[in-house]
């Protein structure tokens, strides 16, 4: 399929995809007015809280990129449920063996099992700044996580929702082409190949990812709205008591500066990482695995 044809098909689908969690939910209910406020006046809050952050966003909204920028710049630990699960399975822990059996049989992991997985890791980060990725995904999981953190007096301190309009994301997907063997990704909007349709390095043809289609994206969005919107409302309804909620929408060029500013100004325990020392010409680079 040609570049121009993909773009045309995507734009046809875009005309009906203008949902935004901050404007429309499923698509009628607006988020509470204090979605971007630090909390109700007079509410007791930790004067110098650690960053305990959850980040949500639609597929391809860029939440992973934003989280990576935070952990690259600051002393923030990234806790990924997917990475933890793979680690436990590889190490043949009790949780790993139970999870492997369930996954092998095509089942879904129970919420309590995933919470145990996450809790073991968070117990080692009690006084650290962290971002949790991949959990919770449903309101029930959110309540389980809150119950666990509440017993330790370590509530989630920031919930970030990356709320990019559906049609904008679909444009990004329509622009995306990949070189499968190397994993190189191109965008006809901001990172085009030198020769349209061909990889810069090998000259081999670029292709679309199998899941980069309007139909699959639509299904993934429906699932997101059904699962994540109630979870956002849950946190919004309790935010004056413990949790700040930040809704990142509007100009995509302002997403990172806004998030960076909130973290830097609201969480004074977060420290910037020391700059990486540049290598001198000819100096050997030593890589270590942790």
N, C-alpha and C positions, 0 to 999 in steps of 0.2 A: 504494500500500500504506500502511495506517495506521501511526501510531507504535506502537500496542500490538501489532499483528500482527507487525511486524518484530521487536520485542522477544521475542515468544513464539517465533517461528521460531528466532531466535538462541539462546535459552536451550535449546531442544530439542537443537541441535547442540552446545551447550556441555557437555552432560553427559558426552560422550566425549572432550572436548578438555581434558586437564589436564596435557599434557606440559610439562616445564620442563627446559632444558638442564642446569641444575645438579643436577637430581634424576634425570632419565631421559633417555637418549639412544636414540632410535629404538626402543625406550625401555628400555634395560637397564643401560647403563654409566654410572657416576658419574664426575664430574670428579675429578681428583687433589686430595688433601687440601690442597695448598698453593695452591689457586686464589686465595685472598685474602691470601696471605702475601707480604711484600716480597721474599723470596728465601731461599735456604739460608744458614745461618750460615757465615761464613767465606768466602763466595763473593766474589771481587773485583768491586766495582761502582763506578761513577762516584759520587764523594761528592756531587757537585752536578750531577746530570744535567739536560739539556734535556728538555722534554716532546716526545716523538715518539710520538704516540698513534694507535692504531687503535680504532675503536668498532664493535661488532657488535650486532645485535638483530633480532628478528623484525619482519616488516612491521607498521607502525603501533605499534611498542613505544615510540616517542618518542625514539629515538637522535638524530634530527635536531634536536629541540628541545634536548636536553642539550648537543649540540655547539655549537649557536648560543648558548646561555647562556654556555658557556666562552669562546667567541671574543668575545662582547659584553663580558664582564667583564675578561678578561685579554688580554695581548699575545700571542695565539696565532693563527697563520695557519691558515686552513681550506683544504685542498687537495682539491678535488672532481674526480674523474676525469670525471664528466659535463660539468662546466664547462670543464675543460681540453680535452676532445674537441671541444666546440662551438667553442671559441676557435681551435683548430688548423684545424678545417674552414673556419671563417669567414676565417681569415688565409691559407688555401691553402698551409700548410706542407707539407713532404714527408710528415710523419706524418698531417696532416689530409687530404691528397689520397688517401693509401692507405686510411685509415680510411673515408672517404666512399664509396669504391668498394666496400669490403667491406660496409658497412651498406646501401648501395643495392641490392646483390645479395641481401640477406637473410642474409648470413653473420655469424658471430661473430668479433669481433676476437681475433687471436692473443694469448696471454698476453704474449709478448715485446714486441708492439707497445704494449700498454697499459703495460707496465713502462717502455718508452722514454718514453712520454708523461709518466708520473709522475716518472721520474728527472730529466728536464729541469727540472721544476719544483722538485724537492727539492734539486737541485744549487745552486739560488739561495737555499736556506734552511738552509745547513749549520749555522749557529750560532743558529738561530731555534727557537722552539717551534711545533709544528704538529700538526694533526689530519688524518689521511688518511681520506677518505670515498669508498667505492665500490671500493676495492682494498686488500688482496686479497679475493677471494670464495671461492677454493678453496685446498686445501692446497698444490697445485703453485705457485699464485701467491704464497702465503705464503713458500715456499722461495725463489722467484725474488727477492722483495723483500728477504728476509733476506740473500741472497747479495750483492745490490747494496749494501745498507746496511753489511753486515759489511766489505766491501772498503774502506769509508770510515770504519770504526770509529765508526759512528753507528747502533747497533742501536735497534730499537723499544724504548721505555722503559716504555710502559703500554699494555696491551690491556684494553679495557672491554667487557664483555658485558652488555647490558641484557636481563635474563632475566625477562620478564613471562609469567605463565602464559597459555596459549592461550585459556582460557575468559574471562579478564579482558579480553584484547585484543578478543575477539569481542564482549563486552559493550560496549566502547568503540565498536566499529564499528556495532553495532546502534543505539547512541544517536546516531550522527552523521547529520546532515542538512545539505544544502548548498543555497545559492542560486546556481545555475549562472552567471547573468550577471555577478554581482559577485565570486563566489568566497567569500562569507561562509559560515562553518561554524558550525553550532550543535550542541550536545549536550543531549539531554533530561535528562542527569544533572547537569551543572554549568554549562551555558550555554544554557538553553532559550530559544526565541523567545518574545516576549511573547504572541503568539497561536499556539497549537500548530499546526504545519504551514505557517506563513506567515512570510516574511521581515519583519524589524522595520522596514526602511527603505521598501521598495516595496510590501509587502503581497502580493507574488507568492508562489505556492506553492513550498514547499521540496521537494527531491527527494533520493533516494539516489544516490550515485555508482554507476556501472555495476559497478565492481569491489568494492563493499561488500556482498558476499553471502557467506553461509557456505560455499558451494561453492568460490568462487574463493579465499577466504581459506584454506580447507583445502589447496588445491593449492599456494598460495604457501608455506604452512607446511611441507608435505612437501618442497618444494624447499629451503627454508631448512635443515631438519634434515639433508637429504642432503648439502648443500654446506658449510654452516658448522660443523656439529658436528665433523667431522674437523679443520677448521682450528683450532678452539678447542683440541682435544686436542693438536694440534701445538705450539701456543704454550704450553699448560700443561706439556707434557713437557720444554720447554726453559727454562721460566721461572726456575728457580733460577740460571741462568747469566747472564741479561741482562735479562729482561723481567718486570715486575710485571703480574699479572693481577687485575682487579677484577670480581667478579660482582655486579651490581646486581639484587637480587631482593627479595621481601618487600613491605613497605609502599611503595606507589608514591609516597607523599608524602615518603619519605626518599631517593629516588633522587638528586635534585639535591643536597641537603645532603651526602650521602655522597661523591659525585663531587667536589664543590667542595672538601670537606675534604681528600681525598686529593691533589688537584692542588696545593692551597695549601701543605700540609705536607710533601709529598714532592718537590716540584719548585721549589726556591728561586729558580731563574732566571726563573720566571714572575712577571710583574709585573701589577698591576691597571692597567687603563686609567684615565686621568684622567677625572673626571666630566664629562659634557657640560654646558656652560654653558647654563642656562635662558634662553630668549629673554624680553626685556621686552615688556610689552603694546604692540602696534603695531609691534614691530621686524620688519623684513623678514627672511625666511628665505632664505638663498642656498644653493642646492644645487649640488654639483659632482659630475661623473662621473669616476671613476678608470679 
